[in-house]
Amino acid sequence: DDRKLHEPLSKVHVGGGVWRIKWHPSCWRRGDSCQHFGKMLVAAMHGGCRLVEAAALLEIESDETTIISKFTAHESMAYGSDWVSADAVASCSFYDRQVFLWDPYRVQS
Protein backbone atom coordinates (compact mmCIF):
# COMPACT_ATOMS: atom_id res chain seq x y z
CA ASP A 1 0.00 0.00 0.00
CA ASP A 2 1.78 3.16 -1.16
CA ARG A 3 -0.65 5.54 0.53
CA LYS A 4 1.42 5.49 3.75
CA LEU A 5 -1.59 6.03 5.98
CA HIS A 6 0.63 6.07 9.08
CA GLU A 7 2.38 9.26 7.88
CA PRO A 8 0.55 12.56 7.38
CA LEU A 9 0.79 14.29 4.02
CA SER A 10 0.69 17.64 5.77
CA LYS A 11 0.24 19.07 9.27
CA VAL A 12 -0.43 22.36 11.00
CA HIS A 13 -1.01 23.53 14.57
CA VAL A 14 -4.16 25.66 14.76
CA GLY A 15 -4.20 26.55 18.45
CA GLY A 16 -7.03 24.28 19.52
CA GLY A 17 -8.83 21.03 18.92
CA VAL A 18 -10.21 20.75 15.40
CA TRP A 19 -13.99 20.50 15.40
CA ARG A 20 -14.81 21.07 11.72
CA ILE A 21 -12.95 21.22 8.40
CA LYS A 22 -14.53 22.57 5.22
CA TRP A 23 -12.72 22.50 1.88
CA HIS A 24 -13.04 25.61 -0.26
CA PRO A 25 -16.20 25.13 -2.36
CA SER A 26 -14.82 26.50 -5.63
CA CYS A 27 -12.59 23.61 -6.67
CA TRP A 28 -12.18 20.00 -5.69
CA ARG A 29 -9.74 18.36 -8.09
CA ARG A 30 -6.03 18.83 -8.67
CA GLY A 31 -5.57 20.28 -12.13
CA ASP A 32 -8.60 22.56 -11.94
CA SER A 33 -7.57 26.08 -12.81
CA CYS A 34 -8.59 27.38 -9.42
CA GLN A 35 -6.65 29.68 -7.11
CA HIS A 36 -8.37 28.14 -4.08
CA PHE A 37 -7.27 24.50 -4.55
CA GLY A 38 -5.84 23.05 -1.34
CA LYS A 39 -7.46 25.64 0.93
CA MET A 40 -9.62 24.61 3.86
CA LEU A 41 -11.46 26.35 6.64
CA VAL A 42 -10.83 24.97 10.12
CA ALA A 43 -12.94 25.58 13.26
CA ALA A 44 -10.40 24.96 16.03
CA MET A 45 -12.43 25.46 19.23
CA HIS A 46 -10.20 27.52 21.60
CA GLY A 47 -7.93 28.44 18.69
CA GLY A 48 -10.71 30.20 16.77
CA CYS A 49 -10.96 29.66 13.01
CA ARG A 50 -8.18 29.36 10.46
CA LEU A 51 -7.91 29.36 6.69
CA VAL A 52 -5.10 26.98 5.81
CA GLU A 53 -3.41 25.83 2.61
CA ALA A 54 -2.09 22.27 2.37
CA ALA A 55 1.33 22.36 0.69
CA ALA A 56 1.30 18.62 0.02
CA LEU A 57 -1.83 18.97 -2.10
CA LEU A 58 -0.17 21.72 -4.11
CA GLU A 59 2.80 19.42 -4.82
CA ILE A 60 5.16 21.72 -2.95
CA GLU A 61 8.02 19.87 -1.31
CA SER A 62 6.95 20.46 2.26
CA ASP A 63 4.97 18.54 4.84
CA GLU A 64 3.79 21.76 6.49
CA THR A 65 0.49 23.49 5.96
CA THR A 66 0.40 27.29 5.86
CA ILE A 67 -2.05 29.36 7.90
CA ILE A 68 -3.33 32.04 5.53
CA SER A 69 -5.53 33.85 8.01
CA LYS A 70 -7.10 33.47 11.42
CA PHE A 71 -10.23 34.69 13.14
CA THR A 72 -10.18 34.77 16.95
CA ALA A 73 -13.00 37.19 17.82
CA HIS A 74 -15.15 34.45 19.37
CA GLU A 75 -15.22 34.72 23.15
CA SER A 76 -15.70 30.98 23.54
CA MET A 77 -14.98 27.88 21.49
CA ALA A 78 -15.46 28.10 17.72
CA TYR A 79 -17.43 25.00 16.80
CA GLY A 80 -18.84 25.80 13.39
CA SER A 81 -17.53 27.36 10.24
CA ASP A 82 -18.63 27.23 6.64
CA TRP A 83 -18.20 29.05 3.36
CA VAL A 84 -20.95 31.56 2.53
CA SER A 85 -19.32 32.33 -0.82
CA ALA A 86 -15.83 32.07 -2.33
CA ASP A 87 -14.80 35.16 -0.36
CA ALA A 88 -16.95 35.05 2.80
CA VAL A 89 -17.13 32.75 5.80
CA ALA A 90 -19.57 32.32 8.68
CA SER A 91 -18.43 30.96 12.02
CA CYS A 92 -20.21 30.37 15.31
CA SER A 93 -19.31 29.70 18.90
CA PHE A 94 -21.02 27.76 21.61
CA TYR A 95 -21.10 29.50 24.99
CA ASP A 96 -21.32 33.11 23.81
CA ARG A 97 -23.93 32.17 21.15
CA GLN A 98 -22.49 34.40 18.44
CA VAL A 99 -22.26 34.15 14.67
CA PHE A 100 -19.72 36.14 12.69
CA LEU A 101 -19.40 36.78 8.96
CA TRP A 102 -15.82 37.50 7.93
CA ASP A 103 -13.38 37.70 5.03
CA PRO A 104 -11.10 34.64 5.17
CA TYR A 105 -8.31 36.36 3.20
CA ARG A 106 -7.56 38.96 5.87
CA VAL A 107 -5.71 38.31 9.08
CA GLN A 108 -8.15 39.09 11.88
CA SER A 109 -8.25 38.76 15.62
Order of alpha helices (4+ residues) and beta strands (2+ residues): beta-beta-beta-beta-beta-beta-beta
